Amino acid sequence: MKVPKLLRPGEVAEMLSIPAATLRYWRCVGVGPNWVKLEGTIRYDLSDVLRYIEESRRSPSVRAHVEEHDGAL
């Protein structure tokens, strides 16, 4: 079994450029990267965080491009 690289919430918040409070909120509402609770301590597996980032990737739409460059449609 591969030993996971576990990150503290502050490290994940920094990676995602969000406040740590946002991660707490996400845990409460069931969104964001998977997490584990070990003896009362929250940790995130690096591979789960990277997967979350990849799954959140979006391709730009034509509408977004037009709105960004030419104003409203």
PDB file of N, CA, C and O in Angstrom:
ATOM      1  N   MET A   1       0.847  -1.189   0.000  1.00  0.00           N
ATOM      2  CA  MET A   1       0.000   0.000   0.000  1.00  0.00           C
ATOM      3  C   MET A   1       0.889   1.249   0.000  1.00  0.00           C
ATOM      4  O   MET A   1       1.847   1.353   0.767  1.00  0.00           O
ATOM      5  N   LYS A   2       0.547   2.179  -0.873  1.00  0.00           N
ATOM      6  CA  LYS A   2       1.290   3.432  -0.952  1.00  0.00           C
ATOM      7  C   LYS A   2       0.916   4.322   0.223  1.00  0.00           C
ATOM      8  O   LYS A   2      -0.267   4.492   0.521  1.00  0.00           O
ATOM      9  N   VAL A   3       1.909   4.891   0.891  1.00  0.00           N
ATOM     10  CA  VAL A   3       1.665   5.789   2.014  1.00  0.00           C
ATOM     11  C   VAL A   3       1.254   7.152   1.456  1.00  0.00           C
ATOM     12  O   VAL A   3       2.000   7.746   0.677  1.00  0.00           O
ATOM     13  N   PRO A   4       0.075   7.658   1.844  1.00  0.00           N
ATOM     14  CA  PRO A   4      -0.374   8.944   1.300  1.00  0.00           C
ATOM     15  C   PRO A   4       0.400  10.119   1.898  1.00  0.00           C
ATOM     16  O   PRO A   4       0.846  10.069   3.044  1.00  0.00           O
ATOM     17  N   LYS A   5       0.545  11.153   1.117  1.00  0.00           N
ATOM     18  CA  LYS A   5       1.123  12.415   1.586  1.00  0.00           C
ATOM     19  C   LYS A   5      -0.040  13.222   2.145  1.00  0.00           C
ATOM     20  O   LYS A   5      -0.864  13.730   1.384  1.00  0.00           O
ATOM     21  N   LEU A   6      -0.116  13.346   3.474  1.00  0.00           N
ATOM     22  CA  LEU A   6      -1.230  14.039   4.114  1.00  0.00           C
ATOM     23  C   LEU A   6      -0.869  15.488   4.385  1.00  0.00           C
ATOM     24  O   LEU A   6       0.215  15.797   4.879  1.00  0.00           O
ATOM     25  N   LEU A   7      -1.807  16.376   4.051  1.00  0.00           N
ATOM     26  CA  LEU A   7      -1.612  17.814   4.201  1.00  0.00           C
ATOM     27  C   LEU A   7      -2.547  18.373   5.259  1.00  0.00           C
ATOM     28  O   LEU A   7      -3.666  17.889   5.432  1.00  0.00           O
ATOM     29  N   ARG A   8      -2.087  19.389   5.959  1.00  0.00           N
ATOM     30  CA  ARG A   8      -2.936  20.103   6.913  1.00  0.00           C
ATOM     31  C   ARG A   8      -3.874  21.032   6.143  1.00  0.00           C
ATOM     32  O   ARG A   8      -3.564  21.426   5.019  1.00  0.00           O
ATOM     33  N   PRO A   9      -5.008  21.382   6.732  1.00  0.00           N
ATOM     34  CA  PRO A   9      -5.943  22.282   6.042  1.00  0.00           C
ATOM     35  C   PRO A   9      -5.307  23.593   5.587  1.00  0.00           C
ATOM     36  O   PRO A   9      -5.625  24.089   4.506  1.00  0.00           O
ATOM     37  N   GLY A  10      -4.418  24.157   6.391  1.00  0.00           N
ATOM     38  CA  GLY A  10      -3.759  25.404   5.997  1.00  0.00           C
ATOM     39  C   GLY A  10      -2.933  25.256   4.736  1.00  0.00           C
ATOM     40  O   GLY A  10      -2.870  26.172   3.915  1.00  0.00           O
ATOM     41  N   GLU A  11      -2.298  24.100   4.580  1.00  0.00           N
ATOM     42  CA  GLU A  11      -1.497  23.844   3.374  1.00  0.00           C
ATOM     43  C   GLU A  11      -2.396  23.741   2.146  1.00  0.00           C
ATOM     44  O   GLU A  11      -2.065  24.252   1.077  1.00  0.00           O
ATOM     45  N   VAL A  12      -3.537  23.074   2.313  1.00  0.00           N
ATOM     46  CA  VAL A  12      -4.479  22.924   1.198  1.00  0.00           C
ATOM     47  C   VAL A  12      -5.086  24.277   0.841  1.00  0.00           C
ATOM     48  O   VAL A  12      -5.220  24.612  -0.336  1.00  0.00           O
ATOM     49  N   ALA A  13      -5.450  25.050   1.856  1.00  0.00           N
ATOM     50  CA  ALA A  13      -6.009  26.380   1.605  1.00  0.00           C
ATOM     51  C   ALA A  13      -5.017  27.228   0.814  1.00  0.00           C
ATOM     52  O   ALA A  13      -5.404  27.944  -0.109  1.00  0.00           O
ATOM     53  N   GLU A  14      -3.752  27.147   1.171  1.00  0.00           N
ATOM     54  CA  GLU A  14      -2.733  27.903   0.444  1.00  0.00           C
ATOM     55  C   GLU A  14      -2.616  27.411  -0.996  1.00  0.00           C
ATOM     56  O   GLU A  14      -2.499  28.214  -1.921  1.00  0.00           O
ATOM     57  N   MET A  15      -2.647  26.092  -1.187  1.00  0.00           N
ATOM     58  CA  MET A  15      -2.572  25.530  -2.549  1.00  0.00           C
ATOM     59  C   MET A  15      -3.713  26.029  -3.416  1.00  0.00           C
ATOM     60  O   MET A  15      -3.520  26.334  -4.593  1.00  0.00           O
ATOM     61  N   LEU A  16      -4.917  26.113  -2.825  1.00  0.00           N
ATOM     62  CA  LEU A  16      -6.101  26.501  -3.581  1.00  0.00           C
ATOM     63  C   LEU A  16      -6.352  28.008  -3.577  1.00  0.00           C
ATOM     64  O   LEU A  16      -7.297  28.485  -4.205  1.00  0.00           O
ATOM     65  N   SER A  17      -5.510  28.750  -2.874  1.00  0.00           N
ATOM     66  CA  SER A  17      -5.646  30.213  -2.753  1.00  0.00           C
ATOM     67  C   SER A  17      -7.009  30.605  -2.192  1.00  0.00           C
ATOM     68  O   SER A  17      -7.675  31.500  -2.711  1.00  0.00           O
ATOM     69  N   ILE A  18      -7.408  29.920  -1.127  1.00  0.00           N
ATOM     70  CA  ILE A  18      -8.675  30.218  -0.457  1.00  0.00           C
ATOM     71  C   ILE A  18      -8.427  30.288   1.042  1.00  0.00           C
ATOM     72  O   ILE A  18      -7.424  29.759   1.522  1.00  0.00           O
ATOM     73  N   PRO A  19      -9.323  30.931   1.794  1.00  0.00           N
ATOM     74  CA  PRO A  19      -9.178  30.940   3.254  1.00  0.00           C
ATOM     75  C   PRO A  19      -9.433  29.543   3.838  1.00  0.00           C
ATOM     76  O   PRO A  19     -10.214  28.767   3.287  1.00  0.00           O
ATOM     77  N   ALA A  20      -8.775  29.238   4.940  1.00  0.00           N
ATOM     78  CA  ALA A  20      -8.998  27.957   5.620  1.00  0.00           C
ATOM     79  C   ALA A  20     -10.463  27.811   6.026  1.00  0.00           C
ATOM     80  O   ALA A  20     -10.986  26.697   6.063  1.00  0.00           O
ATOM     81  N   ALA A  21     -11.121  28.913   6.326  1.00  0.00           N
ATOM     82  CA  ALA A  21     -12.536  28.868   6.699  1.00  0.00           C
ATOM     83  C   ALA A  21     -13.395  28.325   5.558  1.00  0.00           C
ATOM     84  O   ALA A  21     -14.421  27.691   5.806  1.00  0.00           O
ATOM     85  N   THR A  22     -12.990  28.565   4.327  1.00  0.00           N
ATOM     86  CA  THR A  22     -13.726  28.029   3.183  1.00  0.00           C
ATOM     87  C   THR A  22     -13.644  26.510   3.171  1.00  0.00           C
ATOM     88  O   THR A  22     -14.634  25.843   2.869  1.00  0.00           O
ATOM     89  N   LEU A  23     -12.490  25.956   3.493  1.00  0.00           N
ATOM     90  CA  LEU A  23     -12.365  24.498   3.582  1.00  0.00           C
ATOM     91  C   LEU A  23     -13.272  23.945   4.673  1.00  0.00           C
ATOM     92  O   LEU A  23     -13.909  22.909   4.480  1.00  0.00           O
ATOM     93  N   ARG A  24     -13.341  24.624   5.819  1.00  0.00           N
ATOM     94  CA  ARG A  24     -14.241  24.178   6.895  1.00  0.00           C
ATOM     95  C   ARG A  24     -15.684  24.169   6.412  1.00  0.00           C
ATOM     96  O   ARG A  24     -16.428  23.220   6.660  1.00  0.00           O
ATOM     97  N   TYR A  25     -16.067  25.227   5.725  1.00  0.00           N
ATOM     98  CA  TYR A  25     -17.432  25.304   5.196  1.00  0.00           C
ATOM     99  C   TYR A  25     -17.681  24.178   4.197  1.00  0.00           C
ATOM    100  O   TYR A  25     -18.713  23.510   4.258  1.00  0.00           O
ATOM    101  N   TRP A  26     -16.750  23.967   3.287  1.00  0.00           N
ATOM    102  CA  TRP A  26     -16.904  22.902   2.300  1.00  0.00           C
ATOM    103  C   TRP A  26     -17.084  21.550   2.963  1.00  0.00           C
ATOM    104  O   TRP A  26     -17.899  20.743   2.516  1.00  0.00           O
ATOM    105  N   ARG A  27     -16.322  21.287   4.042  1.00  0.00           N
ATOM    106  CA  ARG A  27     -16.483  20.004   4.743  1.00  0.00           C
ATOM    107  C   ARG A  27     -17.896  19.878   5.305  1.00  0.00           C
ATOM    108  O   ARG A  27     -18.490  18.801   5.261  1.00  0.00           O
ATOM    109  N   CYS A  28     -18.430  20.970   5.830  1.00  0.00           N
ATOM    110  CA  CYS A  28     -19.782  20.948   6.417  1.00  0.00           C
ATOM    111  C   CYS A  28     -20.862  20.689   5.373  1.00  0.00           C
ATOM    112  O   CYS A  28     -21.842  20.002   5.659  1.00  0.00           O
ATOM    113  N   VAL A  29     -20.700  21.224   4.180  1.00  0.00           N
ATOM    114  CA  VAL A  29     -21.729  21.092   3.152  1.00  0.00           C
ATOM    115  C   VAL A  29     -21.441  19.961   2.162  1.00  0.00           C
ATOM    116  O   VAL A  29     -22.237  19.712   1.257  1.00  0.00           O
ATOM    117  N   GLY A  30     -20.304  19.276   2.332  1.00  0.00           N
ATOM    118  CA  GLY A  30     -20.015  18.109   1.509  1.00  0.00           C
ATOM    119  C   GLY A  30     -19.473  18.396   0.126  1.00  0.00           C
ATOM    120  O   GLY A  30     -19.732  17.642  -0.812  1.00  0.00           O
ATOM    121  N   VAL A  31     -18.723  19.479  -0.013  1.00  0.00           N
ATOM    122  CA  VAL A  31     -18.081  19.772  -1.298  1.00  0.00           C
ATOM    123  C   VAL A  31     -16.572  19.892  -1.079  1.00  0.00           C
ATOM    124  O   VAL A  31     -16.094  19.815   0.053  1.00  0.00           O
ATOM    125  N   GLY A  32     -15.835  20.078  -2.157  1.00  0.00           N
ATOM    126  CA  GLY A  32     -14.390  20.220  -2.039  1.00  0.00           C
ATOM    127  C   GLY A  32     -13.696  18.879  -2.082  1.00  0.00           C
ATOM    128  O   GLY A  32     -14.326  17.849  -2.320  1.00  0.00           O
ATOM    129  N   PRO A  33     -12.391  18.896  -1.848  1.00  0.00           N
ATOM    130  CA  PRO A  33     -11.627  17.648  -1.903  1.00  0.00           C
ATOM    131  C   PRO A  33     -11.977  16.720  -0.740  1.00  0.00           C
ATOM    132  O   PRO A  33     -12.384  17.175   0.330  1.00  0.00           O
ATOM    133  N   ASN A  34     -11.813  15.411  -0.963  1.00  0.00           N
ATOM    134  CA  ASN A  34     -12.018  14.441   0.111  1.00  0.00           C
ATOM    135  C   ASN A  34     -11.039  14.730   1.237  1.00  0.00           C
ATOM    136  O   ASN A  34      -9.954  15.263   1.007  1.00  0.00           O
ATOM    137  N   TRP A  35     -11.427  14.377   2.449  1.00  0.00           N
ATOM    138  CA  TRP A  35     -10.575  14.590   3.617  1.00  0.00           C
ATOM    139  C   TRP A  35     -10.726  13.417   4.567  1.00  0.00           C
ATOM    140  O   TRP A  35     -11.666  12.630   4.461  1.00  0.00           O
ATOM    141  N   VAL A  36      -9.793  13.311   5.491  1.00  0.00           N
ATOM    142  CA  VAL A  36      -9.843  12.265   6.501  1.00  0.00           C
ATOM    143  C   VAL A  36      -9.725  12.912   7.877  1.00  0.00           C
ATOM    144  O   VAL A  36      -9.140  13.984   8.032  1.00  0.00           O
ATOM    145  N   LYS A  37     -10.288  12.241   8.861  1.00  0.00           N
ATOM    146  CA  LYS A  37     -10.175  12.713  10.236  1.00  0.00           C
ATOM    147  C   LYS A  37      -9.465  11.623  11.034  1.00  0.00           C
ATOM    148  O   LYS A  37     -10.001  10.533  11.235  1.00  0.00           O
ATOM    149  N   LEU A  38      -8.266  11.932  11.479  1.00  0.00           N
ATOM    150  CA  LEU A  38      -7.442  10.988  12.225  1.00  0.00           C
ATOM    151  C   LEU A  38      -7.311  11.488  13.658  1.00  0.00           C
ATOM    152  O   LEU A  38      -6.660  12.499  13.919  1.00  0.00           O
ATOM    153  N   GLU A  39      -7.940  10.764  14.583  1.00  0.00           N
ATOM    154  CA  GLU A  39      -7.858  11.138  16.000  1.00  0.00           C
ATOM    155  C   GLU A  39      -8.208  12.611  16.216  1.00  0.00           C
ATOM    156  O   GLU A  39      -7.561  13.305  17.000  1.00  0.00           O
ATOM    157  N   GLY A  40      -9.238  13.075  15.511  1.00  0.00           N
ATOM    158  CA  GLY A  40      -9.706  14.448  15.678  1.00  0.00           C
ATOM    159  C   GLY A  40      -8.973  15.485  14.849  1.00  0.00           C
ATOM    160  O   GLY A  40      -9.270  16.676  14.947  1.00  0.00           O
ATOM    161  N   THR A  41      -8.025  15.054  14.037  1.00  0.00           N
ATOM    162  CA  THR A  41      -7.243  15.974  13.215  1.00  0.00           C
ATOM    163  C   THR A  41      -7.622  15.799  11.751  1.00  0.00           C
ATOM    164  O   THR A  41      -7.617  14.684  11.231  1.00  0.00           O
ATOM    165  N   ILE A  42      -7.949  16.902  11.092  1.00  0.00           N
ATOM    166  CA  ILE A  42      -8.319  16.882   9.678  1.00  0.00           C
ATOM    167  C   ILE A  42      -7.062  16.882   8.826  1.00  0.00           C
ATOM    168  O   ILE A  42      -6.140  17.664   9.056  1.00  0.00           O
ATOM    169  N   ARG A  43      -7.038  15.996   7.840  1.00  0.00           N
ATOM    170  CA  ARG A  43      -5.934  15.933   6.880  1.00  0.00           C
ATOM    171  C   ARG A  43      -6.499  15.679   5.485  1.00  0.00           C
ATOM    172  O   ARG A  43      -7.570  15.091   5.330  1.00  0.00           O
ATOM    173  N   TYR A  44      -5.768  16.128   4.485  1.00  0.00           N
ATOM    174  CA  TYR A  44      -6.127  15.932   3.086  1.00  0.00           C
ATOM    175  C   TYR A  44      -5.013  15.156   2.409  1.00  0.00           C
ATOM    176  O   TYR A  44      -3.838  15.497   2.549  1.00  0.00           O
ATOM    177  N   ASP A  45      -5.374  14.121   1.679  1.00  0.00           N
ATOM    178  CA  ASP A  45      -4.406  13.367   0.895  1.00  0.00           C
ATOM    179  C   ASP A  45      -4.068  14.209  -0.338  1.00  0.00           C
ATOM    180  O   ASP A  45      -4.966  14.654  -1.054  1.00  0.00           O
ATOM    181  N   LEU A  46      -2.791  14.425  -0.580  1.00  0.00           N
ATOM    182  CA  LEU A  46      -2.358  15.242  -1.715  1.00  0.00           C
ATOM    183  C   LEU A  46      -2.977  14.747  -3.014  1.00  0.00           C
ATOM    184  O   LEU A  46      -3.383  15.558  -3.847  1.00  0.00           O
ATOM    185  N   SER A  47      -3.058  13.437  -3.205  1.00  0.00           N
ATOM    186  CA  SER A  47      -3.625  12.913  -4.447  1.00  0.00           C
ATOM    187  C   SER A  47      -5.105  13.288  -4.582  1.00  0.00           C
ATOM    188  O   SER A  47      -5.577  13.512  -5.697  1.00  0.00           O
ATOM    189  N   ASP A  48      -5.841  13.360  -3.479  1.00  0.00           N
ATOM    190  CA  ASP A  48      -7.246  13.783  -3.526  1.00  0.00           C
ATOM    191  C   ASP A  48      -7.364  15.258  -3.893  1.00  0.00           C
ATOM    192  O   ASP A  48      -8.254  15.647  -4.650  1.00  0.00           O
ATOM    193  N   VAL A  49      -6.468  16.071  -3.356  1.00  0.00           N
ATOM    194  CA  VAL A  49      -6.494  17.510  -3.665  1.00  0.00           C
ATOM    195  C   VAL A  49      -6.174  17.726  -5.140  1.00  0.00           C
ATOM    196  O   VAL A  49      -6.835  18.518  -5.813  1.00  0.00           O
ATOM    197  N   LEU A  50      -5.162  17.025  -5.642  1.00  0.00           N
ATOM    198  CA  LEU A  50      -4.813  17.161  -7.062  1.00  0.00           C
ATOM    199  C   LEU A  50      -5.935  16.661  -7.962  1.00  0.00           C
ATOM    200  O   LEU A  50      -6.190  17.248  -9.013  1.00  0.00           O
ATOM    201  N   ARG A  51      -6.606  15.585  -7.563  1.00  0.00           N
ATOM    202  CA  ARG A  51      -7.748  15.073  -8.323  1.00  0.00           C
ATOM    203  C   ARG A  51      -8.885  16.103  -8.321  1.00  0.00           C
ATOM    204  O   ARG A  51      -9.511  16.336  -9.354  1.00  0.00           O
ATOM    205  N   TYR A  52      -9.149  16.716  -7.169  1.00  0.00           N
ATOM    206  CA  TYR A  52     -10.192  17.748  -7.072  1.00  0.00           C
ATOM    207  C   TYR A  52      -9.893  18.898  -8.028  1.00  0.00           C
ATOM    208  O   TYR A  52     -10.786  19.386  -8.722  1.00  0.00           O
ATOM    209  N   ILE A  53      -8.649  19.322  -8.061  1.00  0.00           N
ATOM    210  CA  ILE A  53      -8.265  20.408  -8.965  1.00  0.00           C
ATOM    211  C   ILE A  53      -8.500  19.995 -10.414  1.00  0.00           C
ATOM    212  O   ILE A  53      -9.064  20.761 -11.196  1.00  0.00           O
ATOM    213  N   GLU A  54      -8.073  18.793 -10.773  1.00  0.00           N
ATOM    214  CA  GLU A  54      -8.233  18.328 -12.148  1.00  0.00           C
ATOM    215  C   GLU A  54      -9.705  18.191 -12.525  1.00  0.00           C
ATOM    216  O   GLU A  54     -10.097  18.559 -13.633  1.00  0.00           O
ATOM    217  N   GLU A  55     -10.519  17.666 -11.618  1.00  0.00           N
ATOM    218  CA  GLU A  55     -11.947  17.488 -11.905  1.00  0.00           C
ATOM    219  C   GLU A  55     -12.687  18.829 -11.969  1.00  0.00           C
ATOM    220  O   GLU A  55     -13.783  18.910 -12.523  1.00  0.00           O
ATOM    221  N   SER A  56     -12.085  19.875 -11.403  1.00  0.00           N
ATOM    222  CA  SER A  56     -12.704  21.197 -11.421  1.00  0.00           C
ATOM    223  C   SER A  56     -12.312  21.995 -12.653  1.00  0.00           C
ATOM    224  O   SER A  56     -12.827  23.089 -12.885  1.00  0.00           O
ATOM    225  N   ARG A  57     -11.408  21.447 -13.433  1.00  0.00           N
ATOM    226  CA  ARG A  57     -10.938  22.144 -14.637  1.00  0.00           C
ATOM    227  C   ARG A  57     -12.097  22.307 -15.621  1.00  0.00           C
ATOM    228  O   ARG A  57     -12.858  21.369 -15.857  1.00  0.00           O
ATOM    229  N   ARG A  58     -12.221  23.488 -16.183  1.00  0.00           N
ATOM    230  CA  ARG A  58     -13.278  23.768 -17.152  1.00  0.00           C
ATOM    231  C   ARG A  58     -12.667  24.346 -18.420  1.00  0.00           C
ATOM    232  O   ARG A  58     -11.663  25.058 -18.381  1.00  0.00           O
ATOM    233  N   SER A  59     -13.288  24.027 -19.531  1.00  0.00           N
ATOM    234  CA  SER A  59     -12.892  24.607 -20.807  1.00  0.00           C
ATOM    235  C   SER A  59     -13.685  25.891 -21.000  1.00  0.00           C
ATOM    236  O   SER A  59     -14.871  25.947 -20.673  1.00  0.00           O
ATOM    237  N   PRO A  60     -13.049  26.902 -21.520  1.00  0.00           N
ATOM    238  CA  PRO A  60     -13.778  28.153 -21.729  1.00  0.00           C
ATOM    239  C   PRO A  60     -14.884  27.980 -22.768  1.00  0.00           C
ATOM    240  O   PRO A  60     -14.711  27.278 -23.764  1.00  0.00           O
ATOM    241  N   SER A  61     -15.991  28.612 -22.530  1.00  0.00           N
ATOM    242  CA  SER A  61     -17.099  28.558 -23.475  1.00  0.00           C
ATOM    243  C   SER A  61     -16.990  29.718 -24.458  1.00  0.00           C
ATOM    244  O   SER A  61     -16.281  30.695 -24.213  1.00  0.00           O
ATOM    245  N   VAL A  62     -17.690  29.597 -25.548  1.00  0.00           N
ATOM    246  CA  VAL A  62     -17.721  30.682 -26.530  1.00  0.00           C
ATOM    247  C   VAL A  62     -18.328  31.916 -25.894  1.00  0.00           C
ATOM    248  O   VAL A  62     -17.828  33.024 -26.091  1.00  0.00           O
ATOM    249  N   ARG A  63     -19.396  31.741 -25.138  1.00  0.00           N
ATOM    250  CA  ARG A  63     -20.063  32.885 -24.498  1.00  0.00           C
ATOM    251  C   ARG A  63     -19.109  33.614 -23.548  1.00  0.00           C
ATOM    252  O   ARG A  63     -19.043  34.843 -23.556  1.00  0.00           O
ATOM    253  N   ALA A  64     -18.370  32.859 -22.729  1.00  0.00           N
ATOM    254  CA  ALA A  64     -17.433  33.486 -21.804  1.00  0.00           C
ATOM    255  C   ALA A  64     -16.371  34.273 -22.563  1.00  0.00           C
ATOM    256  O   ALA A  64     -15.994  35.368 -22.145  1.00  0.00           O
ATOM    257  N   HIS A  65     -15.895  33.733 -23.654  1.00  0.00           N
ATOM    258  CA  HIS A  65     -14.881  34.414 -24.462  1.00  0.00           C
ATOM    259  C   HIS A  65     -15.447  35.720 -25.010  1.00  0.00           C
ATOM    260  O   HIS A  65     -14.795  36.760 -24.925  1.00  0.00           O
ATOM    261  N   VAL A  66     -16.637  35.675 -25.564  1.00  0.00           N
ATOM    262  CA  VAL A  66     -17.246  36.882 -26.154  1.00  0.00           C
ATOM    263  C   VAL A  66     -17.475  37.924 -25.078  1.00  0.00           C
ATOM    264  O   VAL A  66     -17.166  39.100 -25.272  1.00  0.00           O
ATOM    265  N   GLU A  67     -18.023  37.495 -23.930  1.00  0.00           N
ATOM    266  CA  GLU A  67     -18.288  38.449 -22.850  1.00  0.00           C
ATOM    267  C   GLU A  67     -17.013  39.071 -22.323  1.00  0.00           C
ATOM    268  O   GLU A  67     -16.999  40.252 -21.978  1.00  0.00           O
ATOM    269  N   GLU A  68     -15.943  38.298 -22.255  1.00  0.00           N
ATOM    270  CA  GLU A  68     -14.689  38.807 -21.736  1.00  0.00           C
ATOM    271  C   GLU A  68     -14.034  39.790 -22.710  1.00  0.00           C
ATOM    272  O   GLU A  68     -13.414  40.763 -22.282  1.00  0.00           O
ATOM    273  N   HIS A  69     -14.166  39.546 -23.992  1.00  0.00           N
ATOM    274  CA  HIS A  69     -13.458  40.354 -24.970  1.00  0.00           C
ATOM    275  C   HIS A  69     -14.315  41.440 -25.632  1.00  0.00           C
ATOM    276  O   HIS A  69     -13.792  42.489 -26.009  1.00  0.00           O
ATOM    277  N   ASP A  70     -15.613  41.203 -25.775  1.00  0.00           N
ATOM    278  CA  ASP A  70     -16.449  42.140 -26.515  1.00  0.00           C
ATOM    279  C   ASP A  70     -17.623  42.684 -25.705  1.00  0.00           C
ATOM    280  O   ASP A  70     -18.452  43.410 -26.254  1.00  0.00           O
ATOM    281  N   GLY A  71     -17.717  42.365 -24.450  1.00  0.00           N
ATOM    282  CA  GLY A  71     -18.876  42.793 -23.676  1.00  0.00           C
ATOM    283  C   GLY A  71     -19.986  41.769 -23.753  1.00  0.00           C
ATOM    284  O   GLY A  71     -19.769  40.644 -24.203  1.00  0.00           O
ATOM    285  N   ALA A  72     -21.180  42.154 -23.315  1.00  0.00           N
ATOM    286  CA  ALA A  72     -22.331  41.228 -23.288  1.00  0.00           C
ATOM    287  C   ALA A  72     -22.718  40.818 -24.685  1.00  0.00           C
ATOM    288  O   ALA A  72     -22.470  41.534 -25.655  1.00  0.00           O
ATOM    289  N   LEU A  73     -23.340  39.638 -24.775  1.00  0.00           N
ATOM    290  CA  LEU A  73     -23.813  39.137 -26.066  1.00  0.00           C
ATOM    291  C   LEU A  73     -24.991  39.941 -26.569  1.00  0.00           C
ATOM    292  O   LEU A  73     -25.519  39.658 -27.644  1.00  0.00           O
TER     293      LEU A  73
END
